[in-house]
Amino acid sequence: MIKSFKNKGLQELDARGKTGKINKKFHARLLRMIDVLKNAESLDDVNLPGYKLHGLTGFKPKRYTISVNGPWRITFTFEDGNAAEVDFENYH
């Protein structure tokens, strides 16, 4: 389950299936990734081919990232089967 979104565009995309806040070319992949996060019971469920799941250092609680496209990532915390503070960012 996703407990919270940090990015309003991702939240709108999840709720409505579209948003003007994020480039349309990312919508289909982001929607698939959101579904994976919603259904994940453990981080292993998010570790899919092409997602390049890994933990980020220097964050408490621990943040994780999955690759969307190029430098674009979804970052999130994960605890007790729930993703939280789900964000869409270019962090490179």
N, CA, C and O atoms as a GROMACS GRO file, in nm:
protein
  368
    1MET      N    1   0.084  -0.117   0.000
    1MET     CA    2   0.000   0.000   0.000
    1MET      C    3   0.089   0.124   0.000
    1MET      O    4   0.200   0.123   0.055
    2ILE      N    5   0.041   0.230  -0.061
    2ILE     CA    6   0.110   0.358  -0.055
    2ILE      C    7   0.040   0.443   0.049
    2ILE      O    8  -0.079   0.475   0.036
    3LYS      N    9   0.115   0.480   0.153
    3LYS     CA   10   0.057   0.559   0.262
    3LYS      C   11   0.054   0.708   0.229
    3LYS      O   12  -0.039   0.778   0.270
    4SER      N   13   0.155   0.757   0.155
    4SER     CA   14   0.158   0.900   0.125
    4SER      C   15   0.244   0.928   0.002
    4SER      O   16   0.338   0.855  -0.030
    5PHE      N   17   0.209   1.037  -0.064
    5PHE     CA   18   0.287   1.086  -0.177
    5PHE      C   19   0.353   1.216  -0.138
    5PHE      O   20   0.294   1.298  -0.068
    6LYS      N   21   0.476   1.234  -0.181
    6LYS     CA   22   0.547   1.358  -0.163
    6LYS      C   23   0.527   1.448  -0.287
    6LYS      O   24   0.530   1.570  -0.278
    7ASN      N   25   0.506   1.383  -0.402
    7ASN     CA   26   0.490   1.453  -0.528
    7ASN      C   27   0.342   1.460  -0.566
    7ASN      O   28   0.277   1.357  -0.584
    8LYS      N   29   0.289   1.580  -0.578
    8LYS     CA   30   0.146   1.600  -0.609
    8LYS      C   31   0.109   1.547  -0.747
    8LYS      O   32  -0.002   1.500  -0.768
    9GLY      N   33   0.204   1.554  -0.842
    9GLY     CA   34   0.178   1.501  -0.975
    9GLY      C   35   0.158   1.350  -0.973
    9GLY      O   36   0.068   1.299  -1.039
   10LEU      N   37   0.241   1.278  -0.897
   10LEU     CA   38   0.224   1.133  -0.883
   10LEU      C   39   0.092   1.099  -0.815
   10LEU      O   40   0.025   1.004  -0.854
   11GLN      N   41   0.057   1.176  -0.716
   11GLN     CA   42  -0.068   1.153  -0.645
   11GLN      C   43  -0.187   1.172  -0.740
   11GLN      O   44  -0.281   1.093  -0.738
   12GLU      N   45  -0.182   1.276  -0.821
   12GLU     CA   46  -0.288   1.302  -0.918
   12GLU      C   47  -0.291   1.192  -1.024
   12GLU      O   48  -0.399   1.147  -1.064
   13LEU      N   49  -0.175   1.149  -1.071
   13LEU     CA   50  -0.167   1.041  -1.169
   13LEU      C   51  -0.229   0.914  -1.113
   13LEU      O   52  -0.302   0.845  -1.184
   14ASP      N   53  -0.202   0.883  -0.989
   14ASP     CA   54  -0.258   0.765  -0.924
   14ASP      C   55  -0.410   0.777  -0.913
   14ASP      O   56  -0.482   0.680  -0.940
   15ALA      N   57  -0.458   0.891  -0.874
   15ALA     CA   58  -0.602   0.910  -0.852
   15ALA      C   59  -0.682   0.920  -0.982
   15ALA      O   60  -0.793   0.868  -0.989
   16ARG      N   61  -0.625   0.985  -1.083
   16ARG     CA   62  -0.702   1.015  -1.204
   16ARG      C   63  -0.653   0.945  -1.330
   16ARG      O   64  -0.722   0.944  -1.432
   17GLY      N   65  -0.535   0.886  -1.323
   17GLY     CA   66  -0.480   0.820  -1.441
   17GLY      C   67  -0.413   0.916  -1.538
   17GLY      O   68  -0.365   0.874  -1.644
   18LYS      N   69  -0.410   1.043  -1.503
   18LYS     CA   70  -0.343   1.144  -1.585
   18LYS      C   71  -0.311   1.265  -1.498
   18LYS      O   72  -0.368   1.284  -1.391
   19THR      N   73  -0.218   1.345  -1.547
   19THR     CA   74  -0.181   1.468  -1.478
   19THR      C   75  -0.110   1.559  -1.576
   19THR      O   76  -0.041   1.512  -1.667
   20GLY      N   77  -0.126   1.688  -1.558
   20GLY     CA   78  -0.053   1.784  -1.638
   20GLY      C   79   0.078   1.825  -1.573
   20GLY      O   80   0.154   1.904  -1.630
   21LYS      N   81   0.104   1.771  -1.455
   21LYS     CA   82   0.222   1.810  -1.378
   21LYS      C   83   0.345   1.726  -1.412
   21LYS      O   84   0.457   1.761  -1.373
   22ILE      N   85   0.325   1.616  -1.485
   22ILE     CA   86   0.435   1.527  -1.523
   22ILE      C   87   0.422   1.499  -1.673
   22ILE      O   88   0.312   1.478  -1.724
   23ASN      N   89   0.534   1.501  -1.742
   23ASN     CA   90   0.537   1.476  -1.886
   23ASN      C   91   0.464   1.346  -1.918
   23ASN      O   92   0.485   1.243  -1.854
   24LYS      N   93   0.377   1.351  -2.020
   24LYS     CA   94   0.295   1.235  -2.059
   24LYS      C   95   0.377   1.112  -2.095
   24LYS      O   96   0.330   1.000  -2.078
   25LYS      N   97   0.499   1.133  -2.145
   25LYS     CA   98   0.579   1.017  -2.186
   25LYS      C   99   0.613   0.924  -2.070
   25LYS      O  100   0.650   0.809  -2.091
   26PHE      N  101   0.600   0.974  -1.946
   26PHE     CA  102   0.630   0.893  -1.828
   26PHE      C  103   0.505   0.825  -1.769
   26PHE      O  104   0.518   0.734  -1.687
   27HIS      N  105   0.386   0.866  -1.810
   27HIS     CA  106   0.263   0.823  -1.742
   27HIS      C  107   0.247   0.671  -1.735
   27HIS      O  108   0.224   0.617  -1.627
   28ALA      N  109   0.259   0.601  -1.847
   28ALA     CA  110   0.235   0.456  -1.847
   28ALA      C  111   0.332   0.383  -1.754
   28ALA      O  112   0.290   0.298  -1.675
   29ARG      N  113   0.460   0.416  -1.762
   29ARG     CA  114   0.559   0.348  -1.676
   29ARG      C  115   0.535   0.384  -1.529
   29ARG      O  116   0.542   0.298  -1.441
   30LEU      N  117   0.506   0.512  -1.502
   30LEU     CA  118   0.479   0.552  -1.363
   30LEU      C  119   0.358   0.481  -1.306
   30LEU      O  120   0.359   0.440  -1.190
   31LEU      N  121   0.253   0.467  -1.385
   31LEU     CA  122   0.134   0.397  -1.337
   31LEU      C  123   0.166   0.251  -1.304
   31LEU      O  124   0.116   0.198  -1.204
   32ARG      N  125   0.248   0.186  -1.385
   32ARG     CA  126   0.288   0.047  -1.355
   32ARG      C  127   0.368   0.042  -1.225
   32ARG      O  128   0.348  -0.047  -1.142
   33MET      N  129   0.459   0.137  -1.209
   33MET     CA  130   0.542   0.139  -1.088
   33MET      C  131   0.459   0.170  -0.964
   33MET      O  132   0.482   0.111  -0.858
   34ILE      N  133   0.364   0.259  -0.976
   34ILE     CA  134   0.274   0.288  -0.863
   34ILE      C  135   0.197   0.161  -0.824
   34ILE      O  136   0.182   0.132  -0.705
   35ASP      N  137   0.149   0.087  -0.923
   35ASP     CA  138   0.079  -0.039  -0.893
   35ASP      C  139   0.169  -0.138  -0.821
   35ASP      O  140   0.125  -0.207  -0.728
   36VAL      N  141   0.294  -0.147  -0.864
   36VAL     CA  142   0.390  -0.237  -0.797
   36VAL      C  143   0.406  -0.195  -0.651
   36VAL      O  144   0.403  -0.279  -0.561
   37LEU      N  145   0.424  -0.065  -0.626
   37LEU     CA  146   0.439  -0.016  -0.489
   37LEU      C  147   0.314  -0.042  -0.406
   37LEU      O  148   0.323  -0.078  -0.288
   38LYS      N  149   0.198  -0.024  -0.465
   38LYS     CA  150   0.072  -0.048  -0.393
   38LYS      C  151   0.058  -0.194  -0.349
   38LYS      O  152   0.007  -0.223  -0.241
   39ASN      N  153   0.104  -0.285  -0.435
   39ASN     CA  154   0.084  -0.428  -0.409
   39ASN      C  155   0.202  -0.495  -0.339
   39ASN      O  156   0.192  -0.612  -0.301
   40ALA      N  157   0.311  -0.424  -0.321
   40ALA     CA  158   0.431  -0.484  -0.261
   40ALA      C  159   0.410  -0.512  -0.112
   40ALA      O  160   0.360  -0.428  -0.037
   41GLU      N  161   0.451  -0.631  -0.073
   41GLU     CA  162   0.449  -0.667   0.068
   41GLU      C  163   0.589  -0.660   0.127
   41GLU      O  164   0.607  -0.652   0.248
   42SER      N  165   0.689  -0.663   0.037
   42SER     CA  166   0.828  -0.651   0.079
   42SER      C  167   0.906  -0.581  -0.033
   42SER      O  168   0.855  -0.566  -0.144
   43LEU      N  169   1.028  -0.540  -0.003
   43LEU     CA  170   1.112  -0.475  -0.105
   43LEU      C  171   1.144  -0.572  -0.219
   43LEU      O  172   1.166  -0.528  -0.332
   44ASP      N  173   1.147  -0.700  -0.192
   44ASP     CA  174   1.171  -0.799  -0.298
   44ASP      C  175   1.064  -0.788  -0.407
   44ASP      O  176   1.093  -0.814  -0.524
   45ASP      N  177   0.943  -0.751  -0.370
   45ASP     CA  178   0.834  -0.737  -0.467
   45ASP      C  179   0.855  -0.617  -0.559
   45ASP      O  180   0.795  -0.609  -0.666
   46VAL      N  181   0.940  -0.524  -0.518
   46VAL     CA  182   0.969  -0.404  -0.597
   46VAL      C  183   1.095  -0.423  -0.681
   46VAL      O  184   1.119  -0.346  -0.774
   47ASN      N  185   1.173  -0.522  -0.650
   47ASN     CA  186   1.300  -0.545  -0.717
   47ASN      C  187   1.279  -0.620  -0.848
   47ASN      O  188   1.316  -0.737  -0.861
   48LEU      N  189   1.220  -0.552  -0.946
   48LEU     CA  190   1.189  -0.611  -1.075
   48LEU      C  191   1.296  -0.575  -1.179
   48LEU      O  192   1.365  -0.475  -1.163
   49PRO      N  193   1.309  -0.655  -1.284
   49PRO     CA  194   1.406  -0.623  -1.389
   49PRO      C  195   1.382  -0.483  -1.447
   49PRO      O  196   1.269  -0.448  -1.480
   50GLY      N  197   1.488  -0.406  -1.457
   50GLY     CA  198   1.479  -0.272  -1.512
   50GLY      C  199   1.449  -0.164  -1.411
   50GLY      O  200   1.466  -0.046  -1.440
   51TYR      N  201   1.404  -0.202  -1.291
   51TYR     CA  202   1.371  -0.102  -1.189
   51TYR      C  203   1.494  -0.052  -1.115
   51TYR      O  204   1.493   0.058  -1.060
   52LYS      N  205   1.600  -0.132  -1.114
   52LYS     CA  206   1.727  -0.093  -1.050
   52LYS      C  207   1.707  -0.046  -0.906
   52LYS      O  208   1.761   0.057  -0.866
   53LEU      N  209   1.630  -0.120  -0.829
   53LEU     CA  210   1.603  -0.086  -0.689
   53LEU      C  211   1.732  -0.080  -0.610
   53LEU      O  212   1.814  -0.171  -0.617
   54HIS      N  213   1.750   0.027  -0.535
   54HIS     CA  214   1.860   0.034  -0.439
   54HIS      C  215   1.829   0.138  -0.332
   54HIS      O  216   1.747   0.227  -0.351
   55GLY      N  217   1.898   0.122  -0.220
   55GLY     CA  218   1.881   0.214  -0.108
   55GLY      C  219   1.968   0.337  -0.126
   55GLY      O  220   2.076   0.331  -0.185
   56LEU      N  221   1.922   0.448  -0.072
   56LEU     CA  222   1.998   0.573  -0.074
   56LEU      C  223   2.061   0.592   0.064
   56LEU      O  224   2.001   0.557   0.166
   57THR      N  225   2.180   0.647   0.067
   57THR     CA  226   2.248   0.670   0.194
   57THR      C  227   2.217   0.809   0.247
   57THR      O  228   2.185   0.901   0.171
   58GLY      N  229   2.227   0.822   0.377
   58GLY     CA  230   2.213   0.953   0.441
   58GLY      C  231   2.070   0.992   0.474
   58GLY      O  232   2.045   1.108   0.506
   59PHE      N  233   1.976   0.900   0.467
   59PHE     CA  234   1.836   0.932   0.497
   59PHE      C  235   1.788   0.849   0.614
   59PHE      O  236   1.816   0.729   0.623
   60LYS      N  237   1.714   0.912   0.701
   60LYS     CA  238   1.645   0.843   0.810
   60LYS      C  239   1.502   0.894   0.811
   60LYS      O  240   1.482   1.014   0.832
   61PRO      N  241   1.401   0.810   0.789
   61PRO     CA  242   1.416   0.668   0.761
   61PRO      C  243   1.478   0.645   0.623
   61PRO      O  244   1.480   0.734   0.538
   62LYS      N  245   1.526   0.524   0.604
   62LYS     CA  246   1.592   0.484   0.479
   62LYS      C  247   1.501   0.508   0.360
   62LYS      O  248   1.383   0.474   0.363
   63ARG      N  249   1.558   0.568   0.253
   63ARG     CA  250   1.485   0.589   0.129
   63ARG      C  251   1.540   0.495   0.022
   63ARG      O  252   1.658   0.460   0.021
   64TYR      N  253   1.451   0.455  -0.066
   64TYR     CA  254   1.486   0.366  -0.176
   64TYR      C  255   1.451   0.434  -0.307
   64TYR      O  256   1.374   0.530  -0.309
   65THR      N  257   1.507   0.384  -0.416
   65THR     CA  258   1.482   0.443  -0.546
   65THR      C  259   1.464   0.334  -0.650
   65THR      O  260   1.526   0.228  -0.644
   66ILE      N  261   1.376   0.363  -0.748
   66ILE     CA  262   1.363   0.279  -0.866
   66ILE      C  263   1.372   0.370  -0.988
   66ILE      O  264   1.331   0.486  -0.986
   67SER      N  265   1.428   0.316  -1.095
   67SER     CA  266   1.457   0.393  -1.216
   67SER      C  267   1.334   0.402  -1.306
   67SER      O  268   1.273   0.300  -1.339
   68VAL      N  269   1.299   0.524  -1.345
   68VAL     CA  270   1.188   0.546  -1.438
   68VAL      C  271   1.244   0.557  -1.580
   68VAL      O  272   1.207   0.480  -1.668
   69ASN      N  273   1.332   0.655  -1.601
   69ASN     CA  274   1.389   0.679  -1.733
   69ASN      C  275   1.504   0.776  -1.718
   69ASN      O  276   1.489   0.882  -1.657
   70GLY      N  277   1.620   0.741  -1.772
   70GLY     CA  278   1.735   0.831  -1.762
   70GLY      C  279   1.761   0.868  -1.617
   70GLY      O  280   1.776   0.779  -1.533
   71PRO      N  281   1.767   0.998  -1.586
   71PRO     CA  282   1.794   1.040  -1.448
   71PRO      C  283   1.669   1.046  -1.360
   71PRO      O  284   1.679   1.078  -1.241
   72TRP      N  285   1.553   1.015  -1.415
   72TRP     CA  286   1.428   1.024  -1.339
   72TRP      C  287   1.406   0.901  -1.254
   72TRP      O  288   1.422   0.788  -1.301
   73ARG      N  289   1.369   0.923  -1.127
   73ARG     CA  290   1.351   0.815  -1.030
   73ARG      C  291   1.224   0.836  -0.948
   73ARG      O  292   1.178   0.948  -0.928
   74ILE      N  293   1.171   0.725  -0.902
   74ILE     CA  294   1.073   0.729  -0.793
   74ILE      C  295   1.152   0.697  -0.668
   74ILE      O  296   1.223   0.597  -0.663
   75THR      N  297   1.140   0.782  -0.566
   75THR     CA  298   1.204   0.756  -0.438
   75THR      C  299   1.094   0.739  -0.334
   75THR      O  300   0.985   0.795  -0.346
   76PHE      N  301   1.124   0.660  -0.229
   76PHE     CA  302   1.021   0.629  -0.130
   76PHE      C  303   1.084   0.567  -0.006
   76PHE      O  304   1.198   0.520  -0.008
   77THR      N  305   1.008   0.569   0.101
   77THR     CA  306   1.044   0.491   0.219
   77THR      C  307   0.959   0.364   0.214
   77THR      O  308   0.855   0.361   0.147
   78PHE      N  309   1.002   0.261   0.286
   78PHE     CA  310   0.926   0.135   0.286
   78PHE      C  311   0.937   0.072   0.423
   78PHE      O  312   1.046   0.042   0.471
   79GLU      N  313   0.821   0.053   0.485
   79GLU     CA  314   0.820  -0.007   0.618
   79GLU      C  315   0.691  -0.085   0.638
   79GLU      O  316   0.583  -0.036   0.605
   80ASP      N  317   0.703  -0.205   0.690
   80ASP     CA  318   0.588  -0.291   0.720
   80ASP      C  319   0.496  -0.310   0.599
   80ASP      O  320   0.374  -0.311   0.613
   81GLY      N  321   0.556  -0.327   0.481
   81GLY     CA  322   0.477  -0.352   0.360
   81GLY      C  323   0.410  -0.229   0.302
   81GLY      O  324   0.322  -0.241   0.217
   82ASN      N  325   0.452  -0.112   0.346
   82ASN     CA  326   0.391   0.012   0.297
   82ASN      C  327   0.496   0.108   0.245
   82ASN      O  328   0.598   0.132   0.310
   83ALA      N  329   0.471   0.163   0.126
   83ALA     CA  330   0.556   0.270   0.072
   83ALA      C  331   0.500   0.402   0.123
   83ALA      O  332   0.378   0.416   0.140
   84ALA      N  333   0.586   0.499   0.146
   84ALA     CA  334   0.543   0.631   0.192
   84ALA      C  335   0.635   0.736   0.133
   84ALA      O  336   0.744   0.706   0.084
   85GLU      N  337   0.591   0.860   0.139
   85GLU     CA  338   0.668   0.974   0.086
   85GLU      C  339   0.716   0.944  -0.055
   85GLU      O  340   0.833   0.968  -0.088
   86VAL      N  341   0.627   0.892  -0.139
   86VAL     CA  342   0.661   0.854  -0.275
   86VAL      C  343   0.680   0.981  -0.358
   86VAL      O  344   0.591   1.065  -0.367
   87ASP      N  345   0.798   0.993  -0.419
   87ASP     CA  346   0.835   1.115  -0.491
   87ASP      C  347   0.883   1.079  -0.631
   87ASP      O  348   0.928   0.967  -0.655
   88PHE      N  349   0.872   1.173  -0.723
   88PHE     CA  350   0.924   1.159  -0.859
   88PHE      C  351   1.025   1.270  -0.877
   88PHE      O  352   0.991   1.388  -0.871
   89GLU      N  353   1.150   1.232  -0.899
   89GLU     CA  354   1.254   1.335  -0.903
   89GLU      C  355   1.370   1.298  -0.996
   89GLU      O  356   1.394   1.182  -1.026
   90ASN      N  357   1.438   1.401  -1.038
   90ASN     CA  358   1.561   1.390  -1.116
   90ASN      C  359   1.673   1.420  -1.016
   90ASN      O  360   1.698   1.536  -0.985
   91TYR      N  361   1.738   1.317  -0.966
   91TYR     CA  362   1.836   1.342  -0.861
   91TYR      C  363   1.980   1.323  -0.907
   91TYR      O  364   2.069   1.313  -0.823
   92HIS      N  365   2.006   1.316  -1.037
   92HIS     CA  366   2.144   1.306  -1.085
   92HIS      C  367   2.189   1.438  -1.142
   92HIS      O  368   2.302   1.450  -1.188
   0.00000   0.00000   0.00000
